[in-house]
Amino acid sequence: MTTVTKTAGTTEAERSGAGRRVKRDGGSPPSEGVALNVFSHGFLAVWAVLIVLPLGWLMLGSFKTDSQIGGSALSWPSNWHLDAFSRAWDKGIGDYFANTMIVMVFSVPLTMLLGSMAAYVLARYPFRGNRVIYYFFVSGAMFPVFLALVPLFFMVKRLDMLNTYQGLIMVYVAYSMPFTVFFMYSFFRTLPTAVHEAAVIDGASDTRIFFQVMLPMAKPGLISVGIFNVLGQWNQYILPSVLMQPQSGSDPERYMLTQGLIQLQYQMGYETDLPVLFAGVTIAMIPMLVVYLSFQRQIQAGLTSATLK
């Protein structure tokens, strides 16, 4: 009985020792994991400082005077007042902000609707020329917009849509479609086929299947690509500079917010009013920060889902 117990104990010890040896031989040394962890967290901390510090300096500059900005860049404002914001708003930032909102209220939903519909058809319905159309959209994402400015200008001019909201909305939708189709294609491609087949058996039409079944299942991808489209169209400068220029003295100045910041700088001339310029940039920046911070979890979930799929 004693011999059996001793043998069993020896066997258990040998097994545990062998397991530790296998784990030690198969895994990486703990020091390597700690060093990699410290390096990655240190790099992210430095990256966060490089982003947050200029933004904080810019926002603080909106509450300072010219002498305070020129005297010490990192000092706190002596008086916290909103005069710079009101002056920037009165100098046209409010109108430019409204113009940008009018365009994006139509351009972003149209981009998401048309892009998701095209991606769904390409991903779920095989037909002749499917891959050709898909690669046509993908190649559009790699085509620099600078090469299309001249023909784009004359095309919009021939349609009599220069310096109009509808002209810029149409161009924004076309400009954002390739990335939207490319991004949403992977989501629709990997959605369960059984759900689609069940909807077909129940007698649902293709339109109902798309809007009530498949589109809600692709919600993480829709939110992620929607935020990217909002950021891209909000910060767009080249296209509005070409397409939103008054053609005569009687035409209204329908400048976008990015154009308005340049106009605000031009209006100063040789006079320096940096707090107004900083306030204008802050007004343009705050909505995008709010959007990103509000949907950051959805963006991360959408990107993770796209990577896993």
C-alpha positions as CSV (number, residue, x, y, z in Angstrom):
1,M,0.0,0.0,0.0
2,T,2.9,2.3,0.9
3,T,4.7,1.4,-2.3
4,V,1.6,2.3,-4.4
5,T,1.2,5.6,-2.7
6,K,4.9,6.5,-3.2
7,T,4.8,5.5,-6.8
8,A,1.6,7.6,-7.4
9,G,3.2,10.6,-5.7
10,T,6.3,10.2,-7.8
11,T,4.3,10.0,-10.9
12,E,2.3,13.1,-10.0
13,A,5.4,15.1,-9.3
14,E,7.0,13.9,-12.5
15,R,4.0,14.9,-14.5
16,S,3.8,18.4,-12.9
17,G,7.5,18.9,-13.5
18,A,7.2,17.8,-17.1
19,G,4.3,20.2,-17.5
20,R,6.4,23.1,-16.2
21,R,9.3,22.2,-18.5
22,V,7.0,22.0,-21.5
23,K,5.5,25.4,-20.6
24,R,8.9,26.9,-20.0
25,D,10.3,25.5,-23.2
26,G,7.3,26.4,-25.4
27,G,6.5,29.9,-24.1
28,S,8.5,33.0,-24.4
29,P,10.6,34.2,-21.4
30,P,8.6,36.5,-19.0
31,S,11.2,39.3,-19.4
32,E,10.4,39.6,-23.1
33,G,6.7,40.0,-22.5
34,V,7.4,42.7,-19.8
35,A,9.8,44.6,-22.1
36,L,7.3,44.5,-25.0
37,N,4.5,45.6,-22.7
38,V,6.6,48.5,-21.3
39,F,7.7,49.6,-24.8
40,S,4.1,49.5,-26.3
41,H,2.6,51.4,-23.3
42,G,5.5,53.9,-23.4
43,F,5.0,54.5,-27.1
44,L,1.3,55.0,-26.7
45,A,1.9,57.4,-23.8
46,V,4.3,59.5,-25.9
47,W,1.8,59.4,-28.8
48,A,-1.0,60.6,-26.6
49,V,1.1,63.5,-25.3
50,L,2.0,64.5,-28.9
51,I,-1.7,64.7,-29.7
52,V,-3.2,66.1,-26.5
53,L,-0.6,68.8,-25.8
54,P,-1.1,70.7,-29.0
55,L,-4.9,70.5,-28.7
56,G,-4.8,71.7,-25.1
57,W,-2.4,74.6,-26.1
58,L,-4.8,75.5,-28.9
59,M,-7.8,75.6,-26.7
60,L,-6.0,77.6,-24.0
61,G,-4.9,80.1,-26.6
62,S,-8.6,80.9,-27.3
63,F,-8.9,82.4,-23.8
64,K,-5.6,84.4,-24.0
65,T,-4.6,87.7,-25.5
66,D,-2.0,88.2,-28.2
67,S,0.6,89.3,-25.6
68,Q,0.0,86.3,-23.5
69,I,0.3,83.9,-26.4
70,G,3.6,85.6,-27.5
71,G,4.9,85.8,-24.0
72,S,4.6,82.2,-22.7
73,A,3.0,79.4,-24.7
74,L,2.3,77.1,-21.7
75,S,1.0,79.7,-19.3
76,W,-2.6,79.7,-18.1
77,P,-5.0,82.5,-19.2
78,S,-5.2,85.4,-16.8
79,N,-8.9,86.0,-17.5
80,W,-11.2,83.2,-18.7
81,H,-13.6,84.9,-21.1
82,L,-15.3,84.0,-24.4
83,D,-14.7,87.2,-26.3
84,A,-12.5,85.5,-28.9
85,F,-15.2,82.9,-29.7
86,S,-17.9,85.6,-30.1
87,R,-15.5,87.6,-32.4
88,A,-14.7,84.5,-34.5
89,W,-18.4,83.7,-34.8
90,D,-19.3,87.3,-35.9
91,K,-16.5,87.2,-38.5
92,G,-18.2,84.4,-40.4
93,I,-17.3,81.2,-38.6
94,G,-21.0,80.8,-37.7
95,D,-22.0,80.9,-41.4
96,Y,-19.3,78.6,-42.4
97,F,-20.3,76.2,-39.7
98,A,-23.9,76.2,-40.9
99,N,-22.8,75.6,-44.5
100,T,-20.8,72.6,-43.4
101,M,-23.7,71.1,-41.4
102,I,-26.1,71.6,-44.3
103,V,-23.9,69.7,-46.7
104,M,-23.0,66.9,-44.2
105,V,-26.6,66.3,-43.1
106,F,-27.3,65.1,-46.7
107,S,-23.9,63.8,-47.8
108,V,-23.2,61.4,-45.0
109,P,-26.6,59.6,-45.0
110,L,-26.5,59.3,-48.8
111,T,-23.0,57.9,-48.7
112,M,-24.0,55.3,-46.1
113,L,-27.2,54.3,-47.9
114,L,-25.7,54.0,-51.4
115,G,-22.4,52.5,-50.2
116,S,-24.1,49.9,-48.1
117,M,-26.5,48.9,-50.8
118,A,-23.7,48.5,-53.4
119,A,-21.6,46.5,-50.9
120,Y,-24.5,44.3,-50.0
121,V,-25.3,43.4,-53.7
122,L,-21.6,42.8,-54.5
123,A,-21.2,40.6,-51.4
124,R,-24.3,38.5,-51.4
125,Y,-25.4,38.2,-55.1
126,P,-23.0,36.5,-57.5
127,F,-23.4,37.7,-61.1
128,R,-21.3,38.2,-64.2
129,G,-19.0,41.2,-63.7
130,N,-19.3,41.2,-59.9
131,R,-15.6,41.2,-59.2
132,V,-15.0,43.8,-62.0
133,I,-17.4,46.2,-60.3
134,Y,-15.9,45.5,-56.9
135,Y,-12.3,46.2,-58.0
136,F,-13.6,49.3,-59.8
137,F,-14.7,50.6,-56.4
138,V,-11.5,49.6,-54.7
139,S,-9.4,51.3,-57.4
140,G,-11.4,54.5,-56.8
141,A,-10.1,54.6,-53.2
142,M,-6.5,54.6,-54.5
143,F,-7.1,57.3,-57.1
144,P,-5.7,60.7,-55.9
145,V,-8.4,63.4,-55.8
146,F,-5.8,65.9,-57.2
147,L,-5.8,64.2,-60.5
148,A,-9.5,64.6,-60.9
149,L,-9.9,68.3,-59.8
150,V,-9.8,69.8,-63.3
151,P,-12.3,67.4,-65.0
152,L,-14.4,67.5,-61.9
153,F,-14.6,71.3,-62.0
154,F,-15.7,71.4,-65.6
155,M,-18.2,68.5,-65.0
156,V,-19.9,70.3,-62.1
157,K,-19.8,73.6,-64.0
158,R,-21.5,72.0,-67.0
159,L,-24.2,70.8,-64.6
160,D,-24.5,74.4,-63.3
161,M,-23.8,73.3,-59.8
162,L,-20.7,75.3,-58.9
163,N,-21.0,77.1,-55.5
164,T,-24.1,75.1,-54.7
165,Y,-24.9,72.7,-51.9
166,Q,-26.2,69.9,-54.1
167,G,-23.0,70.0,-56.3
168,L,-20.7,69.5,-53.3
169,I,-23.0,66.9,-51.8
170,M,-22.9,64.9,-55.0
171,V,-19.1,65.1,-55.1
172,Y,-18.8,64.2,-51.4
173,V,-20.9,61.1,-52.0
174,A,-18.9,60.0,-55.0
175,Y,-15.6,60.7,-53.2
176,S,-16.6,58.6,-50.1
177,M,-18.2,55.7,-52.0
178,P,-15.1,53.6,-52.7
179,F,-14.0,53.4,-49.1
180,T,-17.5,52.8,-47.9
181,V,-18.1,49.9,-50.3
182,F,-14.7,48.4,-49.5
183,F,-15.3,48.6,-45.8
184,M,-18.8,47.3,-45.8
185,Y,-18.1,44.5,-48.3
186,S,-16.4,42.4,-45.6
187,F,-19.3,42.7,-43.2
188,F,-22.0,41.7,-45.6
189,R,-19.7,38.9,-47.0
190,T,-19.5,37.1,-43.6
191,L,-23.1,37.5,-42.4
192,P,-24.8,34.2,-41.7
193,T,-26.4,32.8,-44.9
194,A,-28.9,30.9,-42.8
195,V,-30.6,34.1,-41.7
196,H,-30.9,35.3,-45.3
197,E,-32.3,32.0,-46.4
198,A,-34.8,32.0,-43.5
199,A,-36.0,35.4,-44.6
200,V,-36.4,34.2,-48.2
201,I,-38.4,31.2,-47.0
202,D,-40.7,33.5,-45.0
203,G,-41.5,35.4,-48.2
204,A,-39.6,38.6,-47.5
205,S,-38.5,40.7,-50.5
206,D,-34.9,41.6,-51.3
207,T,-35.6,45.2,-50.1
208,R,-37.1,44.0,-46.8
209,I,-34.3,41.5,-46.3
210,F,-31.7,44.3,-46.7
211,F,-33.3,47.0,-44.6
212,Q,-34.8,44.8,-41.8
213,V,-32.5,41.8,-41.6
214,M,-29.0,42.3,-43.0
215,L,-28.5,46.0,-42.4
216,P,-29.1,45.8,-38.6
217,M,-26.7,42.9,-38.4
218,A,-24.0,45.1,-40.0
219,K,-24.5,47.9,-37.4
220,P,-20.9,47.9,-36.0
221,G,-19.5,48.4,-39.5
222,L,-22.0,51.1,-40.3
223,I,-21.1,53.1,-37.3
224,S,-17.4,52.7,-37.9
225,V,-17.4,53.7,-41.5
226,G,-20.0,56.4,-40.8
227,I,-17.6,58.1,-38.3
228,F,-14.7,57.9,-40.8
229,N,-16.9,59.5,-43.5
230,V,-17.9,62.3,-41.0
231,L,-14.3,63.0,-40.2
232,G,-13.2,62.9,-43.8
233,Q,-15.9,65.1,-45.1
234,W,-15.7,67.6,-42.2
235,N,-12.0,68.1,-42.7
236,Q,-12.2,68.2,-46.5
237,Y,-10.5,71.3,-47.9
238,I,-9.5,70.6,-51.5
239,L,-12.9,69.8,-53.0
240,P,-14.7,72.8,-51.4
241,S,-11.9,75.1,-52.4
242,V,-12.4,74.1,-56.1
243,L,-16.2,73.8,-56.1
244,M,-17.5,76.4,-53.6
245,Q,-16.1,79.6,-55.1
246,P,-18.5,82.5,-56.0
247,Q,-18.8,82.8,-59.8
248,S,-19.9,86.5,-59.7
249,G,-20.1,89.3,-57.2
250,S,-23.8,88.6,-56.6
251,D,-23.2,84.9,-55.6
252,P,-23.2,84.1,-51.9
253,E,-20.1,82.9,-50.2
254,R,-21.0,79.3,-49.3
255,Y,-17.6,78.5,-47.9
256,M,-17.1,75.4,-45.8
257,L,-15.6,75.5,-42.3
258,T,-12.1,74.6,-43.6
259,Q,-12.3,77.4,-46.1
260,G,-13.6,79.8,-43.5
261,L,-10.6,79.3,-41.3
262,I,-8.3,80.4,-44.2
263,Q,-10.6,83.3,-44.8
264,L,-10.5,84.3,-41.2
265,Q,-6.7,84.4,-41.4
266,Y,-6.8,86.5,-44.6
267,Q,-9.2,89.0,-43.0
268,M,-6.6,89.8,-40.3
269,G,-4.2,91.1,-42.9
270,Y,-1.2,92.6,-41.0
271,E,-3.1,92.7,-37.7
272,T,-2.6,89.8,-35.4
273,D,-5.6,88.4,-33.6
274,L,-4.4,84.9,-32.7
275,P,-7.1,84.3,-30.1
276,V,-9.8,84.6,-32.8
277,L,-8.0,82.2,-35.0
278,F,-7.5,79.7,-32.2
279,A,-11.2,80.1,-31.3
280,G,-12.2,79.4,-34.9
281,V,-10.1,76.2,-34.9
282,T,-11.5,75.2,-31.6
283,I,-15.0,75.6,-32.9
284,A,-14.2,73.4,-35.9
285,M,-12.5,70.8,-33.7
286,I,-14.9,70.3,-30.9
287,P,-17.8,68.6,-32.8
288,M,-15.4,66.0,-34.2
289,L,-14.0,65.3,-30.7
290,V,-17.5,64.9,-29.3
291,V,-18.4,62.5,-32.1
292,Y,-15.3,60.4,-31.7
293,L,-15.4,60.3,-27.9
294,S,-19.1,59.4,-28.0
295,F,-18.7,56.5,-30.5
296,Q,-15.2,55.3,-29.7
297,R,-16.4,51.9,-28.4
298,Q,-18.5,51.3,-31.5
299,I,-15.6,52.3,-33.7
300,Q,-13.3,49.8,-31.9
301,A,-15.9,47.1,-32.0
302,G,-16.4,47.7,-35.8
303,L,-12.7,47.6,-36.6
304,T,-12.2,44.5,-34.5
305,S,-15.1,42.8,-36.2
306,A,-13.7,43.7,-39.6
307,T,-10.3,42.4,-38.6
308,L,-11.6,39.1,-37.3
309,K,-13.8,38.6,-40.4
